[in-house]
Amino acid sequence: WTLETSIWAGRAAWADSKTFWDTDEVMERRFANDWQILLAYGVRKLVLRFDDGESGSSGDDSADEVEDVRQVLWENDRTVQRIFTLYASACGVIQWITLNAWSEFMDDFRLVSKGSKAMKRSDCDRTFLAVNARGAFVRQRQDKSVAWAATGHDNNKRALNQVEFMLALIHLACNRYIESGELHDVSQALRKLLVRDISPRLTKLFGTLPKRDFRDRFCY
């Protein structure tokens, strides 16, 4: 038996990496594309709306804060992608997370807080609905040549796609840490949400098994 003659042989031909595994270069290209879509969704305006005003006192500082958010997302990209894949798979697809799956995610990671200012169940549901509605709104006004038209980021009015899930996480970070007054920068709030709240819980619930390890152990 060899990988080259197995049922997986065709992957090296059709995969973006042109190999049996996803390379760092491919992951970087995919993230860069996702970030461009997030910009079209208005992530810059969202970041500056929640910024404390100190880092946004000038155009350069405002751009720096937006870049800081991009960097936090990139540093935690594998965590975000793994969560999305897990909960999308539970929906029977890999492209979408439904409201039920979103609620399950919120419960599994203990993000809902009944006594909080902006993290009650109703707040979290509104985040889901607002982000999905934003996606539909933007998509109706964008030319079909933009990034997502070539990458399958189609809109589903009843679910979040991968980029919308990323945007929803930024909203959650703002609601959890900035609305409460605990933090004042979106990048700091997002890092705390992903690194302190989500990542350890992900390991506890689902263990550690990067995609390449899964392929090596169970497929290849």
MDAnalysis code that builds the backbone (N, CA, C; Angstrom):
import MDAnalysis as mda
import numpy as np

u = mda.Universe.empty(660, n_residues=220, atom_resindex=np.repeat(np.arange(220), 3), trajectory=True)
u.add_TopologyAttr("name", ["N", "CA", "C"] * 220)
u.add_TopologyAttr("resid", np.arange(1, 221))
u.add_TopologyAttr("resname", ["TRP", "THR", "LEU", "GLU", "THR", "SER", "ILE", "TRP", "ALA", "GLY", "ARG", "ALA", "ALA", "TRP", "ALA", "ASP", "SER", "LYS", "THR", "PHE", "TRP", "ASP", "THR", "ASP", "GLU", "VAL", "MET", "GLU", "ARG", "ARG", "PHE", "ALA", "ASN", "ASP", "TRP", "GLN", "ILE", "LEU", "LEU", "ALA", "TYR", "GLY", "VAL", "ARG", "LYS", "LEU", "VAL", "LEU", "ARG", "PHE", "ASP", "ASP", "GLY", "GLU", "SER", "GLY", "SER", "SER", "GLY", "ASP", "ASP", "SER", "ALA", "ASP", "GLU", "VAL", "GLU", "ASP", "VAL", "ARG", "GLN", "VAL", "LEU", "TRP", "GLU", "ASN", "ASP", "ARG", "THR", "VAL", "GLN", "ARG", "ILE", "PHE", "THR", "LEU", "TYR", "ALA", "SER", "ALA", "CYS", "GLY", "VAL", "ILE", "GLN", "TRP", "ILE", "THR", "LEU", "ASN", "ALA", "TRP", "SER", "GLU", "PHE", "MET", "ASP", "ASP", "PHE", "ARG", "LEU", "VAL", "SER", "LYS", "GLY", "SER", "LYS", "ALA", "MET", "LYS", "ARG", "SER", "ASP", "CYS", "ASP", "ARG", "THR", "PHE", "LEU", "ALA", "VAL", "ASN", "ALA", "ARG", "GLY", "ALA", "PHE", "VAL", "ARG", "GLN", "ARG", "GLN", "ASP", "LYS", "SER", "VAL", "ALA", "TRP", "ALA", "ALA", "THR", "GLY", "HIS", "ASP", "ASN", "ASN", "LYS", "ARG", "ALA", "LEU", "ASN", "GLN", "VAL", "GLU", "PHE", "MET", "LEU", "ALA", "LEU", "ILE", "HIS", "LEU", "ALA", "CYS", "ASN", "ARG", "TYR", "ILE", "GLU", "SER", "GLY", "GLU", "LEU", "HIS", "ASP", "VAL", "SER", "GLN", "ALA", "LEU", "ARG", "LYS", "LEU", "LEU", "VAL", "ARG", "ASP", "ILE", "SER", "PRO", "ARG", "LEU", "THR", "LYS", "LEU", "PHE", "GLY", "THR", "LEU", "PRO", "LYS", "ARG", "ASP", "PHE", "ARG", "ASP", "ARG", "PHE", "CYS", "TYR"])
u.atoms.positions = np.array([
    [0.843, -1.197, 0.000],
    [0.000, 0.000, 0.000],
    [0.870, 1.237, 0.000],
    [0.525, 2.190, -0.852],
    [1.201, 3.493, -0.846],
    [0.149, 4.582, -0.950],
    [0.468, 5.739, -0.404],
    [-0.455, 6.867, -0.445],
    [-0.747, 7.278, -1.884],
    [0.276, 7.191, -2.717],
    [0.148, 7.611, -4.118],
    [-0.792, 6.727, -4.938],
    [-1.040, 5.515, -4.470],
    [-1.943, 4.618, -5.203],
    [-3.240, 4.355, -4.434],
    [-3.438, 5.068, -3.331],
    [-4.625, 4.875, -2.506],
    [-5.796, 5.696, -3.037],
    [-6.906, 5.631, -2.333],
    [-8.074, 6.425, -2.725],
    [-7.820, 7.916, -2.557],
    [-6.760, 8.275, -1.813],
    [-6.428, 9.685, -1.588],
    [-5.491, 10.233, -2.664],
    [-5.129, 9.451, -3.618],
    [-4.113, 9.849, -4.594],
    [-4.476, 11.135, -5.333],
    [-5.750, 11.324, -5.617],
    [-6.151, 12.492, -6.391],
    [-5.997, 13.814, -5.680],
    [-5.852, 13.777, -4.341],
    [-5.796, 15.036, -3.602],
    [-4.627, 15.912, -4.027],
    [-3.516, 15.301, -4.335],
    [-2.337, 16.068, -4.731],
    [-2.578, 16.851, -6.019],
    [-3.556, 16.434, -6.794],
    [-3.850, 17.122, -8.053],
    [-4.839, 18.267, -7.861],
    [-5.889, 18.032, -7.044],
    [-6.927, 19.064, -6.948],
    [-6.771, 20.009, -5.766],
    [-5.994, 19.654, -4.749],
    [-5.839, 20.520, -3.581],
    [-5.064, 21.785, -3.933],
    [-5.370, 22.881, -3.275],
    [-4.661, 24.143, -3.509],
    [-3.167, 24.003, -3.250],
    [-2.808, 23.158, -2.294],
    [-1.395, 22.973, -1.939],
    [-0.650, 22.095, -2.932],
    [-1.415, 21.349, -3.767],
    [-0.844, 20.388, -4.705],
    [-0.037, 19.304, -3.980],
    [-0.411, 19.042, -2.745],
    [0.196, 17.965, -1.966],
    [-0.925, 17.259, -1.209],
    [-0.554, 16.279, -0.389],
    [-1.540, 15.557, 0.406],
    [-1.919, 16.296, 1.685],
    [-1.225, 17.396, 1.974],
    [-1.478, 18.152, 3.192],
    [-1.648, 19.632, 2.867],
    [-2.277, 20.360, 3.771],
    [-2.392, 21.806, 3.624],
    [-1.087, 22.454, 4.091],
    [-0.487, 23.251, 3.257],
    [0.776, 23.898, 3.602],
    [0.520, 25.237, 4.296],
    [1.550, 25.754, 4.954],
    [1.437, 27.063, 5.594],
    [1.102, 28.145, 4.570],
    [1.676, 28.032, 3.395],
    [1.418, 29.030, 2.357],
    [-0.056, 29.054, 1.966],
    [-0.653, 27.883, 1.836],
    [-2.064, 27.812, 1.493],
    [-2.922, 28.388, 2.608],
    [-2.572, 28.068, 3.850],
    [-3.326, 28.604, 4.979],
    [-3.241, 30.126, 5.028],
    [-2.082, 30.672, 4.741],
    [-1.905, 32.121, 4.739],
    [-2.731, 32.773, 3.635],
    [-2.768, 32.140, 2.464],
    [-3.550, 32.683, 1.354],
    [-5.040, 32.646, 1.681],
    [-5.479, 31.555, 2.274],
    [-6.894, 31.444, 2.633],
    [-7.263, 32.500, 3.664],
    [-6.398, 32.708, 4.664],
    [-6.700, 33.709, 5.684],
    [-6.706, 35.109, 5.083],
    [-5.758, 35.408, 4.205],
    [-5.713, 36.721, 3.567],
    [-7.002, 36.992, 2.793],
    [-7.516, 35.966, 2.149],
    [-8.771, 36.099, 1.419],
    [-9.932, 36.332, 2.381],
    [-9.956, 35.578, 3.474],
    [-11.011, 35.755, 4.468],
    [-10.974, 37.166, 5.054],
    [-9.777, 37.682, 5.286],
    [-9.652, 39.025, 5.866],
    [-10.205, 40.074, 4.910],
    [-9.971, 39.916, 3.630],
    [-10.514, 40.859, 2.662],
    [-12.041, 40.841, 2.693],
    [-12.615, 39.674, 2.889],
    [-14.071, 39.577, 2.983],
    [-14.558, 40.222, 4.275],
    [-13.823, 40.028, 5.362],
    [-14.183, 40.676, 6.628],
    [-14.164, 42.196, 6.486],
    [-13.201, 42.719, 5.757],
    [-13.159, 44.161, 5.517],
    [-14.401, 44.612, 4.755],
    [-14.821, 43.814, 3.783],
    [-16.042, 44.140, 3.043],
    [-17.267, 44.064, 3.939],
    [-17.222, 43.204, 4.937],
    [-18.323, 43.081, 5.893],
    [-18.359, 44.244, 6.884],
    [-17.300, 45.055, 6.924],
    [-17.286, 46.210, 7.809],
    [-16.557, 46.009, 9.112],
    [-15.580, 45.091, 9.142],
    [-14.880, 44.836, 10.401],
    [-14.118, 46.072, 10.872],
    [-13.638, 46.888, 9.942],
    [-12.920, 48.101, 10.347],
    [-13.840, 49.036, 11.131],
    [-15.036, 49.242, 10.631],
    [-15.988, 50.109, 11.323],
    [-16.359, 49.527, 12.690],
    [-16.514, 48.211, 12.767],
    [-16.837, 47.568, 14.036],
    [-15.730, 47.783, 15.056],
    [-14.492, 47.574, 14.639],
    [-13.356, 47.734, 15.551],
    [-13.278, 49.161, 16.067],
    [-13.408, 50.135, 15.183],
    [-13.281, 51.530, 15.589],
    [-14.457, 51.992, 16.434],
    [-15.621, 51.383, 16.222],
    [-16.781, 51.749, 17.043],
    [-16.569, 51.355, 18.499],
    [-15.906, 50.226, 18.732],
    [-15.694, 49.752, 20.092],
    [-14.349, 50.190, 20.668],
    [-13.496, 50.794, 19.863],
    [-12.180, 51.199, 20.345],
    [-12.324, 52.290, 21.395],
    [-11.360, 52.338, 22.327],
    [-11.468, 53.263, 23.454],
    [-11.206, 54.718, 23.106],
    [-10.750, 54.990, 21.897],
    [-10.478, 56.368, 21.528],
    [-9.032, 56.738, 21.663],
    [-8.283, 56.026, 22.527],
    [-6.871, 56.331, 22.688],
    [-6.083, 55.824, 21.492],
    [-6.295, 54.526, 21.163],
    [-5.594, 53.975, 20.012],
    [-6.182, 54.475, 18.714],
    [-7.373, 55.069, 18.779],
    [-8.006, 55.585, 17.580],
    [-7.949, 57.088, 17.481],
    [-7.009, 57.695, 18.163],
    [-6.928, 59.140, 18.172],
    [-6.422, 59.702, 16.864],
    [-5.800, 58.908, 16.032],
    [-5.343, 59.350, 14.727],
    [-5.615, 58.255, 13.717],
    [-5.536, 58.631, 12.431],
    [-5.768, 57.635, 11.393],
    [-4.801, 56.484, 11.476],
    [-3.516, 56.783, 11.744],
    [-2.510, 55.729, 11.829],
    [-2.801, 54.785, 12.980],
    [-3.177, 55.348, 14.137],
    [-3.463, 54.512, 15.299],
    [-4.697, 53.651, 15.062],
    [-5.691, 54.197, 14.372],
    [-6.895, 53.434, 14.061],
    [-6.545, 52.249, 13.169],
    [-5.705, 52.507, 12.189],
    [-5.276, 51.422, 11.301],
    [-4.497, 50.375, 12.074],
    [-3.703, 50.807, 13.042],
    [-2.931, 49.872, 13.858],
    [-3.849, 48.950, 14.645],
    [-4.931, 49.492, 15.195],
    [-5.846, 48.661, 15.979],
    [-6.538, 47.625, 15.098],
    [-6.926, 48.022, 13.900],
    [-7.528, 47.075, 12.961],
    [-6.517, 45.993, 12.603],
    [-5.279, 46.377, 12.384],
    [-4.225, 45.411, 12.077],
    [-3.992, 44.479, 13.265],
    [-4.076, 45.006, 14.484],
    [-3.919, 44.163, 15.674],
    [-5.000, 43.091, 15.730],
    [-6.221, 43.450, 15.366],
    [-7.310, 42.470, 15.333],
    [-7.017, 41.399, 14.292],
    [-6.554, 41.826, 13.123],
    [-6.191, 40.853, 12.084],
    [-5.121, 39.901, 12.592],
    [-4.123, 40.427, 13.314],
    [-3.040, 39.590, 13.814],
    [-3.530, 38.588, 14.857],
    [-4.431, 39.013, 15.720],
    [-4.985, 38.089, 16.725],
    [-5.745, 36.958, 16.039],
    [-6.519, 37.297, 15.026],
    [-7.242, 36.259, 14.289],
    [-6.276, 35.282, 13.629],
    [-5.207, 35.807, 13.051],
    [-4.248, 34.933, 12.386],
    [-3.520, 34.039, 13.388],
    [-3.134, 34.595, 14.522],
    [-2.439, 33.807, 15.541],
    [-3.304, 32.665, 16.059],
    [-4.604, 32.851, 16.047],
    [-5.536, 31.845, 16.565],
    [-6.358, 31.203, 15.458],
    [-5.842, 31.272, 14.245],
    [-6.598, 30.800, 13.093],
    [-6.950, 29.320, 13.196],
    [-6.006, 28.489, 13.592],
    [-6.286, 27.050, 13.661],
    [-7.361, 26.739, 14.699],
    [-7.361, 27.481, 15.798],
    [-8.410, 27.299, 16.803],
    [-9.771, 27.662, 16.233],
    [-9.853, 28.815, 15.568],
    [-11.119, 29.270, 14.999],
    [-11.611, 28.298, 13.935],
    [-10.712, 27.857, 13.066],
    [-11.107, 26.935, 11.995],
    [-11.551, 25.594, 12.550],
    [-10.896, 25.133, 13.594],
    [-11.269, 23.846, 14.177],
    [-12.656, 23.915, 14.800],
    [-12.946, 25.003, 15.510],
    [-14.272, 25.152, 16.109],
    [-15.339, 25.209, 15.034],
    [-15.085, 26.010, 14.004],
    [-16.076, 26.120, 12.936],
    [-16.339, 24.757, 12.308],
    [-15.289, 24.017, 12.012],
    [-15.442, 22.700, 11.386],
    [-16.219, 21.742, 12.285],
    [-15.923, 21.764, 13.574],
    [-16.606, 20.874, 14.513],
    [-18.114, 21.135, 14.537],
    [-18.499, 22.395, 14.651],
    [-19.916, 22.708, 14.804],
    [-20.646, 22.718, 13.466],
    [-19.940, 23.011, 12.392],
    [-20.554, 22.889, 11.074],
    [-20.815, 21.423, 10.749],
    [-19.869, 20.568, 11.096],
    [-20.035, 19.131, 10.851],
    [-21.242, 18.588, 11.604],
    [-21.487, 19.123, 12.793],
    [-22.639, 18.679, 13.572],
    [-23.954, 19.040, 12.887],
    [-23.892, 20.005, 11.951],
    [-25.083, 20.393, 11.184],
    [-25.267, 19.523, 9.951],
    [-24.297, 18.643, 9.705],
    [-24.378, 17.776, 8.541],
    [-23.713, 18.348, 7.310],
    [-23.088, 19.524, 7.457],
    [-22.371, 20.165, 6.352],
    [-21.064, 20.714, 6.911],
    [-20.213, 21.246, 6.031],
    [-18.987, 21.866, 6.520],
    [-18.931, 23.345, 6.163],
    [-19.996, 23.870, 5.555],
    [-19.992, 25.267, 5.139],
    [-20.719, 26.204, 6.082],
    [-21.584, 25.663, 6.968],
    [-22.475, 26.520, 7.724],
    [-22.557, 26.126, 9.196],
    [-22.847, 27.113, 10.017],
    [-23.221, 26.873, 11.408],
    [-24.613, 27.466, 11.605],
    [-25.551, 26.629, 11.970],
    [-26.924, 27.084, 12.184],
    [-27.053, 27.741, 13.553],
    [-28.205, 28.344, 13.792],
    [-28.445, 28.971, 15.098],
    [-28.396, 27.940, 16.218],
    [-28.919, 26.741, 15.966],
    [-28.862, 25.695, 16.991],
    [-27.415, 25.317, 17.306],
    [-26.587, 25.192, 16.265],
    [-25.183, 24.864, 16.481],
    [-24.463, 26.007, 17.179],
    [-24.820, 27.226, 16.831],
    [-24.253, 28.405, 17.499],
    [-24.594, 28.383, 18.994],
    [-25.833, 28.080, 19.314],
    [-26.253, 28.007, 20.718],
    [-25.509, 26.896, 21.449],
    [-25.296, 25.773, 20.763],
    [-24.540, 24.675, 21.354],
    [-23.091, 25.098, 21.621],
    [-22.509, 25.810, 20.677],
    [-21.161, 26.342, 20.859],
    [-21.104, 27.271, 22.072],
    [-22.064, 28.172, 22.189],
    [-22.093, 29.106, 23.319],
    [-22.197, 28.358, 24.640],
    [-23.004, 27.305, 24.670],
    [-23.175, 26.521, 25.895],
    [-21.924, 25.698, 26.208],
    [-21.374, 25.025, 25.198],
    [-20.197, 24.184, 25.410],
    [-19.019, 24.989, 25.954],
    [-18.889, 26.221, 25.487],
    [-17.752, 27.049, 25.903],
    [-18.120, 28.025, 27.017],
    [-19.318, 27.873, 27.565],
    [-19.772, 28.614, 28.745],
    [-19.632, 30.123, 28.548],
    [-20.093, 30.593, 27.414],
    [-19.958, 32.013, 27.088],
    [-21.201, 32.820, 27.456],
    [-22.330, 32.149, 27.608],
    [-23.557, 32.849, 27.993],
    [-23.500, 33.187, 29.477],
    [-23.887, 34.413, 29.806],
    [-23.899, 34.846, 31.202],
    [-25.210, 35.572, 31.475],
    [-26.047, 35.001, 32.312],
    [-27.380, 35.551, 32.552],
    [-27.338, 36.955, 33.146],
    [-26.339, 37.220, 33.970],
    [-26.304, 38.514, 34.644],
    [-25.468, 39.564, 33.951],
    [-24.949, 39.266, 32.795],
    [-24.062, 40.204, 32.117],
    [-24.851, 41.267, 31.357],
    [-24.149, 42.323, 30.974],
    [-24.778, 43.419, 30.257],
    [-25.100, 43.051, 28.819],
    [-24.229, 42.251, 28.186],
    [-24.399, 42.008, 26.753],
    [-24.100, 40.573, 26.333],
    [-24.113, 39.621, 27.303],
    [-23.817, 38.229, 26.968],
    [-24.909, 37.276, 27.434],
    [-26.106, 37.797, 27.573],
    [-27.235, 36.922, 27.885],
    [-27.582, 36.106, 26.651],
    [-28.395, 35.078, 26.826],
    [-28.772, 34.220, 25.701],
    [-29.351, 35.038, 24.553],
    [-30.219, 35.971, 24.876],
    [-30.836, 36.789, 23.843],
    [-29.807, 37.643, 23.116],
    [-28.799, 38.130, 23.843],
    [-27.737, 38.927, 23.221],
    [-26.942, 38.086, 22.234],
    [-26.634, 36.870, 22.630],
    [-25.848, 35.979, 21.768],
    [-26.635, 35.572, 20.531],
    [-27.927, 35.354, 20.691],
    [-28.769, 35.052, 19.532],
    [-28.819, 36.249, 18.585],
    [-28.907, 37.445, 19.160],
    [-28.950, 38.650, 18.314],
    [-27.633, 38.830, 17.563],
    [-26.531, 38.462, 18.180],
    [-25.247, 38.538, 17.483],
    [-25.257, 37.653, 16.248],
    [-25.715, 36.436, 16.412],
    [-25.823, 35.508, 15.278],
    [-26.674, 36.116, 14.169],
    [-27.851, 36.595, 14.511],
    [-28.783, 37.111, 13.515],
    [-28.258, 38.382, 12.856],
    [-27.614, 39.241, 13.640],
    [-27.104, 40.495, 13.099],
    [-25.968, 40.251, 12.114],
    [-25.062, 39.328, 12.445],
    [-23.943, 39.038, 11.554],
    [-24.434, 38.396, 10.267],
    [-25.364, 37.459, 10.381],
    [-25.897, 36.822, 9.178],
    [-26.631, 37.829, 8.296],
    [-27.384, 38.733, 8.907],
    [-28.078, 39.767, 8.151],
    [-27.083, 40.709, 7.485],
    [-25.996, 40.998, 8.185],
    [-24.963, 41.850, 7.602],
    [-24.374, 41.206, 6.355],
    [-24.168, 39.906, 6.410],
    [-23.641, 39.194, 5.257],
    [-24.566, 39.306, 4.059],
    [-25.856, 39.147, 4.290],
    [-26.827, 39.251, 3.196],
    [-26.857, 40.663, 2.632],
    [-26.785, 41.649, 3.513],
    [-26.817, 43.043, 3.093],
    [-25.617, 43.393, 2.222],
    [-24.436, 43.001, 2.674],
    [-23.219, 43.318, 1.931],
    [-23.200, 42.597, 0.593],
    [-23.587, 41.353, 0.613],
    [-23.512, 40.540, -0.598],
    [-24.416, 41.087, -1.708],
    [-25.531, 41.638, -1.328],
    [-26.449, 42.193, -2.325],
    [-25.858, 43.409, -3.027],
    [-24.872, 44.043, -2.384],
    [-24.327, 45.289, -2.912],
    [-22.909, 45.157, -3.454],
    [-22.416, 43.941, -3.480],
    [-21.060, 43.727, -3.971],
    [-21.071, 43.087, -5.349],
    [-20.107, 43.475, -6.161],
    [-19.942, 42.855, -7.458],
    [-19.523, 41.406, -7.281],
    [-19.941, 40.531, -8.171],
    [-19.662, 39.103, -8.039],
    [-18.193, 38.762, -8.223],
    [-17.373, 39.751, -8.579],
    [-15.959, 39.485, -8.762],
    [-15.163, 39.564, -7.469],
    [-15.804, 39.947, -6.345],
    [-15.073, 40.049, -5.091],
    [-14.639, 38.671, -4.620],
    [-13.794, 38.663, -3.601],
    [-13.069, 37.453, -3.205],
    [-13.950, 36.237, -2.989],
    [-15.086, 36.404, -2.292],
    [-15.862, 35.210, -1.930],
    [-16.537, 34.558, -3.123],
    [-16.712, 35.286, -4.218],
    [-17.382, 34.696, -5.380],
    [-16.608, 33.518, -5.942],
    [-15.286, 33.535, -5.749],
    [-14.450, 32.469, -6.297],
    [-14.102, 31.414, -5.263],
    [-14.542, 31.616, -4.015],
    [-14.100, 30.714, -2.959],
    [-15.246, 30.030, -2.223],
    [-16.460, 30.191, -2.707],
    [-17.563, 29.463, -2.112],
    [-18.146, 30.081, -0.870],
    [-17.817, 31.351, -0.565],
    [-18.383, 31.999, 0.608],
    [-19.779, 32.518, 0.288],
    [-20.642, 31.616, -0.131],
    [-22.007, 31.991, -0.448],
    [-22.784, 32.226, 0.833],
    [-23.832, 33.016, 0.715],
    [-24.590, 33.357, 1.905],
    [-25.761, 32.401, 2.110],
    [-25.966, 31.992, 3.324],
    [-27.124, 31.204, 3.704],
    [-27.870, 32.026, 4.747],
    [-29.109, 32.388, 4.468],
    [-29.829, 33.305, 5.348],
    [-30.132, 32.701, 6.709],
    [-29.950, 31.411, 6.857],
    [-30.274, 30.759, 8.122],
    [-29.038, 30.276, 8.869],
    [-27.854, 30.625, 8.417],
    [-26.644, 30.104, 9.048],
    [-25.471, 31.036, 8.802],
    [-24.416, 30.844, 9.600],
    [-23.191, 31.614, 9.440],
    [-22.182, 30.813, 8.627],
    [-21.578, 31.460, 7.641],
    [-20.466, 30.816, 6.970],
    [-19.188, 31.076, 7.756],
    [-18.080, 30.606, 7.253],
    [-16.817, 30.676, 7.988],
    [-16.408, 32.109, 8.328],
    [-16.510, 33.012, 7.371],
    [-16.113, 34.403, 7.611],
    [-17.079, 35.081, 8.570],
    [-18.356, 34.803, 8.426],
    [-19.339, 35.368, 9.350],
    [-19.101, 34.871, 10.773],
    [-18.677, 33.638, 10.907],
    [-18.350, 33.112, 12.238],
    [-17.191, 33.899, 12.849],
    [-16.184, 34.218, 12.046],
    [-15.063, 35.025, 12.529],
    [-15.545, 36.396, 12.986],
    [-16.422, 37.004, 12.200],
    [-16.968, 38.307, 12.568],
    [-17.791, 38.217, 13.846],
    [-18.544, 37.138, 13.987],
    [-19.352, 36.944, 15.198],
    [-18.471, 36.826, 16.438],
    [-17.310, 36.190, 16.303],
    [-16.392, 36.084, 17.436],
    [-15.885, 37.464, 17.866],
    [-15.652, 38.347, 16.910],
    [-15.238, 39.711, 17.257],
    [-16.356, 40.415, 18.013],
    [-17.588, 40.235, 17.550],
    [-18.733, 40.807, 18.260],
    [-18.811, 40.268, 19.687],
    [-18.626, 38.958, 19.842],
    [-18.680, 38.367, 21.176],
    [-17.616, 38.961, 22.087],
    [-16.415, 39.132, 21.557],
    [-15.326, 39.705, 22.355],
    [-15.681, 41.118, 22.826],
    [-16.265, 41.898, 21.926],
    [-16.669, 43.264, 22.289],
    [-17.766, 43.239, 23.344],
    [-18.745, 42.368, 23.154],
    [-19.847, 42.285, 24.111],
    [-19.372, 41.813, 25.483],
    [-18.455, 40.854, 25.486],
    [-18.024, 40.230, 26.737],
    [-17.078, 41.125, 27.535],
    [-16.184, 41.790, 26.846],
    [-15.123, 42.491, 27.572],
    [-15.122, 44.006, 27.436],
    [-15.667, 44.538, 26.357],
    [-15.671, 45.987, 26.209],
    [-16.967, 46.590, 26.745],
    [-18.092, 45.973, 26.416],
    [-19.364, 46.462, 26.946],
    [-19.387, 46.409, 28.474],
    [-18.679, 45.446, 29.044],
    [-18.628, 45.320, 30.503],
    [-17.665, 46.317, 31.138],
    [-16.807, 46.942, 30.323],
    [-15.836, 47.884, 30.843],
    [-14.538, 47.259, 31.307],
    [-14.421, 45.924, 31.161],
    [-13.210, 45.244, 31.623],
    [-11.996, 45.582, 30.754],
    [-12.207, 45.680, 29.461],
    [-11.139, 46.032, 28.525],
    [-11.607, 47.166, 27.617],
    [-10.658, 47.751, 26.892],
    [-10.999, 48.915, 26.080],
    [-10.522, 48.815, 24.637],
    [-9.758, 47.793, 24.309],
    [-9.293, 47.595, 22.941],
    [-9.863, 46.296, 22.393],
    [-10.326, 46.332, 21.146],
    [-10.945, 45.161, 20.550],
    [-9.943, 44.020, 20.412],
    [-8.709, 44.346, 20.045],
    [-7.710, 43.286, 19.875],
    [-7.433, 42.574, 21.191],
    [-7.381, 43.322, 22.281],
    [-7.170, 42.712, 23.593],
    [-8.357, 41.845, 23.987],
    [-9.553, 42.354, 23.722],
    [-10.762, 41.587, 24.047],
    [-10.825, 40.303, 23.236],
    [-10.492, 40.388, 21.960],
    [-10.525, 39.198, 21.100],
    [-9.475, 38.184, 21.526],
    [-8.294, 38.658, 21.871],
    [-7.247, 37.742, 22.324],
    [-7.667, 37.031, 23.616],
    [-8.273, 37.769, 24.524],
    [-8.698, 37.148, 25.784],
    [-9.788, 36.117, 25.537],
    [-10.724, 36.426, 24.656],
    [-11.784, 35.472, 24.338],
    [-11.215, 34.192, 23.748],
    [-10.308, 34.332, 22.788],
    [-9.782, 33.164, 22.087],
    [-8.763, 32.389, 22.906],
    [-7.886, 33.095, 23.592],
    [-6.781, 32.437, 24.291],
    [-7.179, 31.955, 25.677],
    [-7.926, 32.760, 26.412],
    [-8.269, 32.378, 27.782],
    [-9.576, 31.605, 27.876],
    [-10.585, 32.029, 27.126],
    [-11.913, 31.434, 27.272],
    [-12.135, 30.223, 26.367],
    [-11.677, 30.315, 25.134],
    [-12.029, 29.305, 24.136],
    [-10.984, 28.210, 23.989],
    [-9.735, 28.564, 23.828],
    [-8.704, 27.565, 23.517],
    [-8.577, 26.469, 24.583],
    [-8.482, 26.814, 25.880],
    [-8.389, 25.741, 26.886],
    [-9.628, 24.861, 26.921],
    [-10.778, 25.467, 26.720],
    [-12.025, 24.706, 26.724],
    [-12.095, 23.775, 25.511],
    [-11.578, 24.238, 24.384],
    [-11.537, 23.409, 23.180],
    [-10.723, 22.147, 23.425],
    [-9.563, 22.317, 24.046],
    [-8.712, 21.169, 24.346],
    [-9.402, 20.215, 25.322],
    [-10.065, 20.766, 26.330],
    [-10.741, 19.934, 27.327],
    [-11.885, 19.142, 26.705],
    [-12.633, 19.767, 25.824],
    [-13.799, 19.109, 25.233],
    [-13.440, 18.141, 24.116],
    [-12.467, 18.529, 23.285],
    [-12.215, 17.771, 22.063],
    [-10.776, 17.283, 21.915],
    [-9.929, 17.576, 22.907],
    [-8.548, 17.136, 22.822],
    [-7.760, 17.947, 21.803],
    [-6.553, 17.506, 21.533],
    [-5.697, 18.178, 20.557],
    [-5.400, 17.214, 19.420],
    [-5.856, 17.566, 18.241],
    [-5.624, 16.722, 17.077],
    [-5.651, 17.589, 15.819],
    [-4.518, 18.204, 15.486],
    [-4.458, 19.022, 14.274],
    [-4.864, 18.220, 13.051],
    [-5.296, 18.931, 11.999],
    [-5.801, 18.260, 10.797],
    [-4.780, 17.306, 10.204],
    [-3.520, 17.710, 10.175],
    [-2.514, 16.850, 9.557],
    [-2.364, 15.559, 10.349],
    [-2.377, 15.652, 11.682],
    [-2.280, 14.448, 12.505],
    [-3.457, 13.517, 12.249],
    [-4.654, 14.102, 12.104],
    [-5.834, 13.283, 11.839],
    [-5.666, 12.537, 10.521],
    [-5.225, 13.235, 9.486],
    [-5.044, 12.578, 8.191],
    [-3.990, 11.477, 8.269],
    [-2.894, 11.767, 8.966],
    [-1.813, 10.787, 9.058],
    [-2.251, 9.541, 9.822],
    [-3.033, 9.733, 10.884],
    [-3.398, 8.623, 11.746],
    [-4.569, 7.796, 11.215],
    [-5.542, 8.469, 10.592],
    [-6.774, 7.782, 10.240],
    [-7.019, 7.650, 8.735],
    [-6.363, 8.460, 7.926],
    [-6.613, 8.403, 6.476],
    [-5.401, 7.882, 5.712],
    [-4.246, 8.469, 6.014],
    [-3.063, 8.124, 5.242],
    [-2.263, 6.965, 5.857],
])
